[in-house]
Amino acid sequence: MLDGILFEKAGIPAASIVTDLFVETGRAMAETWGVPNYRFLVMPHPIANLTEAELDGRAREIAPQVIRLLLEGQGEEKEVRK
């Protein structure tokens, strides 16, 4: 998520994704880096034990939200959720 924050600070659109277990960590990181309203996407945890096909399915599910976040940018003061 830090990469996404740093890209956005440099003016490069980014879409950060965390699993639901790390939402509070993501919020804390955004606060620490001076962007408390940083928008990020959330997907179900865990992902490490998914098969390639399952992971591909998750990626396909969240892809429209990634595109929307990249197009809308960080202007909105809300978290983007699945």
C-alpha positions as protocol buffer text, in pm:
chain_id: "A"
residue {
  index: 1
  type: MET
  ca { x: 0 y: 0 z: 0 }
}
residue {
  index: 2
  type: LEU
  ca { x: 287 y: 235 z: 64 }
}
residue {
  index: 3
  type: ASP
  ca { x: 383 y: 215 z: -303 }
}
residue {
  index: 4
  type: GLY
  ca { x: 34 y: 335 z: -396 }
}
residue {
  index: 5
  type: ILE
  ca { x: 52 y: 625 z: -150 }
}
residue {
  index: 6
  type: LEU
  ca { x: 394 y: 729 z: -279 }
}
residue {
  index: 7
  type: PHE
  ca { x: 282 y: 704 z: -642 }
}
residue {
  index: 8
  type: GLU
  ca { x: -23 y: 920 z: -568 }
}
residue {
  index: 9
  type: LYS
  ca { x: 193 y: 1177 z: -388 }
}
residue {
  index: 10
  type: ALA
  ca { x: 409 y: 1188 z: -703 }
}
residue {
  index: 11
  type: GLY
  ca { x: 100 y: 1246 z: -917 }
}
residue {
  index: 12
  type: ILE
  ca { x: 85 y: 893 z: -1058 }
}
residue {
  index: 13
  type: PRO
  ca { x: -257 y: 724 z: -1024 }
}
residue {
  index: 14
  type: ALA
  ca { x: -247 y: 404 z: -821 }
}
residue {
  index: 15
  type: ALA
  ca { x: -490 y: 150 z: -681 }
}
residue {
  index: 16
  type: SER
  ca { x: -388 y: -18 z: -358 }
}
residue {
  index: 17
  type: ILE
  ca { x: -550 y: -344 z: -252 }
}
residue {
  index: 18
  type: VAL
  ca { x: -545 y: -498 z: 96 }
}
residue {
  index: 19
  type: THR
  ca { x: -719 y: -804 z: 234 }
}
residue {
  index: 20
  type: ASP
  ca { x: -995 y: -747 z: 487 }
}
residue {
  index: 21
  type: LEU
  ca { x: -768 y: -856 z: 772 }
}
residue {
  index: 22
  type: PHE
  ca { x: -544 y: -554 z: 704 }
}
residue {
  index: 23
  type: VAL
  ca { x: -800 y: -272 z: 669 }
}
residue {
  index: 24
  type: GLU
  ca { x: -702 y: -112 z: 1000 }
}
residue {
  index: 25
  type: THR
  ca { x: -334 y: -145 z: 913 }
}
residue {
  index: 26
  type: GLY
  ca { x: -403 y: 25 z: 580 }
}
residue {
  index: 27
  type: ARG
  ca { x: -586 y: 310 z: 750 }
}
residue {
  index: 28
  type: ALA
  ca { x: -301 y: 351 z: 999 }
}
residue {
  index: 29
  type: MET
  ca { x: -44 y: 355 z: 719 }
}
residue {
  index: 30
  type: ALA
  ca { x: -239 y: 619 z: 529 }
}
residue {
  index: 31
  type: GLU
  ca { x: -263 y: 831 z: 843 }
}
residue {
  index: 32
  type: THR
  ca { x: 109 y: 791 z: 912 }
}
residue {
  index: 33
  type: TRP
  ca { x: 196 y: 903 z: 558 }
}
residue {
  index: 34
  type: GLY
  ca { x: -27 y: 1209 z: 578 }
}
residue {
  index: 35
  type: VAL
  ca { x: -320 y: 1092 z: 366 }
}
residue {
  index: 36
  type: PRO
  ca { x: -583 y: 984 z: 620 }
}
residue {
  index: 37
  type: ASN
  ca { x: -855 y: 970 z: 353 }
}
residue {
  index: 38
  type: TYR
  ca { x: -653 y: 757 z: 112 }
}
residue {
  index: 39
  type: ARG
  ca { x: -889 y: 532 z: -81 }
}
residue {
  index: 40
  type: PHE
  ca { x: -799 y: 166 z: -120 }
}
residue {
  index: 41
  type: LEU
  ca { x: -970 y: -155 z: -222 }
}
residue {
  index: 42
  type: VAL
  ca { x: -1042 y: -450 z: 2 }
}
residue {
  index: 43
  type: MET
  ca { x: -1068 y: -817 z: -90 }
}
residue {
  index: 44
  type: PRO
  ca { x: -1128 y: -1123 z: 130 }
}
residue {
  index: 45
  type: HIS
  ca { x: -840 y: -1272 z: 328 }
}
residue {
  index: 46
  type: PRO
  ca { x: -645 y: -1493 z: 281 }
}
residue {
  index: 47
  type: ILE
  ca { x: -503 y: -1503 z: -69 }
}
residue {
  index: 48
  type: ALA
  ca { x: -176 y: -1691 z: -13 }
}
residue {
  index: 49
  type: ASN
  ca { x: -340 y: -2034 z: -19 }
}
residue {
  index: 50
  type: LEU
  ca { x: -557 y: -1976 z: -327 }
}
residue {
  index: 51
  type: THR
  ca { x: -501 y: -2172 z: -643 }
}
residue {
  index: 52
  type: GLU
  ca { x: -399 y: -1981 z: -954 }
}
residue {
  index: 53
  type: ALA
  ca { x: -754 y: -2014 z: -1086 }
}
residue {
  index: 54
  type: GLU
  ca { x: -905 y: -1884 z: -761 }
}
residue {
  index: 55
  type: LEU
  ca { x: -664 y: -1591 z: -751 }
}
residue {
  index: 56
  type: ASP
  ca { x: -745 y: -1514 z: -1114 }
}
residue {
  index: 57
  type: GLY
  ca { x: -1114 y: -1512 z: -1022 }
}
residue {
  index: 58
  type: ARG
  ca { x: -1054 y: -1267 z: -739 }
}
residue {
  index: 59
  type: ALA
  ca { x: -853 y: -1042 z: -969 }
}
residue {
  index: 60
  type: ARG
  ca { x: -1130 y: -1047 z: -1228 }
}
residue {
  index: 61
  type: GLU
  ca { x: -1387 y: -958 z: -961 }
}
residue {
  index: 62
  type: ILE
  ca { x: -1194 y: -656 z: -833 }
}
residue {
  index: 63
  type: ALA
  ca { x: -1066 y: -531 z: -1171 }
}
residue {
  index: 64
  type: PRO
  ca { x: -1366 y: -301 z: -1238 }
}
residue {
  index: 65
  type: GLN
  ca { x: -1312 y: -135 z: -901 }
}
residue {
  index: 66
  type: VAL
  ca { x: -941 y: -90 z: -976 }
}
residue {
  index: 67
  type: ILE
  ca { x: -1029 y: 82 z: -1302 }
}
residue {
  index: 68
  type: ARG
  ca { x: -1288 y: 302 z: -1130 }
}
residue {
  index: 69
  type: LEU
  ca { x: -1042 y: 406 z: -858 }
}
residue {
  index: 70
  type: LEU
  ca { x: -772 y: 486 z: -1115 }
}
residue {
  index: 71
  type: LEU
  ca { x: -1016 y: 698 z: -1316 }
}
residue {
  index: 72
  type: GLU
  ca { x: -1174 y: 874 z: -1016 }
}
residue {
  index: 73
  type: GLY
  ca { x: -849 y: 927 z: -832 }
}
residue {
  index: 74
  type: GLN
  ca { x: -814 y: 1013 z: -466 }
}
residue {
  index: 75
  type: GLY
  ca { x: -1047 y: 1315 z: -478 }
}
residue {
  index: 76
  type: GLU
  ca { x: -1329 y: 1141 z: -298 }
}
residue {
  index: 77
  type: GLU
  ca { x: -1295 y: 1113 z: 78 }
}
residue {
  index: 78
  type: LYS
  ca { x: -1420 y: 759 z: 112 }
}
residue {
  index: 79
  type: GLU
  ca { x: -1275 y: 412 z: 113 }
}
residue {
  index: 80
  type: VAL
  ca { x: -1356 y: 200 z: -190 }
}
residue {
  index: 81
  type: ARG
  ca { x: -1477 y: -143 z: -82 }
}
residue {
  index: 82
  type: LYS
  ca { x: -1577 y: -460 z: -259 }
}
